[in-house]
Amino acid sequence: MRKEDQNNFCIFTTALDYIEQNLCSEFTQEDIAAVCYCSLSALQKLWRYATR
């Protein structure tokens, strides 16, 4: 697996973990991006790619 793919996988799983842990709370896409240490646009691109 390429280093970039590994990084994207870590970001995606971190985002999913955060969403699961905070289902009963309000949060934004910006909150998720901050937890993942990435930009909002990078998170959105990754999410679209992973869920298509």
Sequence and secondary structure as in RCSB ss.txt:
>XXXX:A:sequence
MRKEDQNNFCIFTTALDYIEQNLCSEFTQEDIAAVCYCSLSALQKLWRYATR
>XXXX:A:secstr
  HHHHHHHHHHHHHHHHHHHTTTS   HHHHHHHHTS HHHHHHHHHHHH 
